[in-house]
Amino acid sequence: MIYQKTHIKPNPNLKRGFNDDAGSYLSSSSSNSLVLRQLVSPKKKMPKVKTNRIKYPEGWELIEPTLREFEAKMREAEVDTHDGKRKCEALWPIFKLSHQRSRYVYDLYYRREEISKELYEFCLDQNYADRNLIAKWKKSGYERLCCLRCIQPRDHNYGTTCVCRVPKHLREEKVVECVHCGCQGCASGD
């Protein structure tokens, strides 16, 4: 509840009372007392009870163990110590697992055609796979894209893309690691 306080010299001769009509604590004095007034808000309904009852689509039991395994590895990677690593290297295992999980769902639906559209959409809605990364994989030239940060020009010098997007035969250095995700090359021509 929101209260509005006004400090005025209190009048000890006046009684204070509860005003049932307004539903707030009011002083019976006019202007010489402390007035604590509740701002009247519309009546609120009780919030709905949130339940964790998700209706899983048909075929979920086939892919659930693999997705749970990815989830356990992700938790492990988040908790893992990053002593002795550079600041950017600490996130590389998380990016790698996110990529693998998204690629697993993508391959099941588009390549092997083992899951239904309903199950595929369910996985995307429940964040088991990265919807934006999969959208890029469907476009030509981005079939092997490692992460979305590698193609965002604002994250790189000179407004270009990441060095891992350069085909291997055009690189000056043969061994290259992406600063963002640790990728060693995700150009489609490799």
Helices and strands as residue ranges (DSSP letters): E 3-6, E 16-19, E 24-27, E 35-38, H 60-79, G 88-91, H 92-106, I 107-111, H 117-125, H 131-137, G 148-151, G 153-155, G 157-159, G 163-165, G 168-170
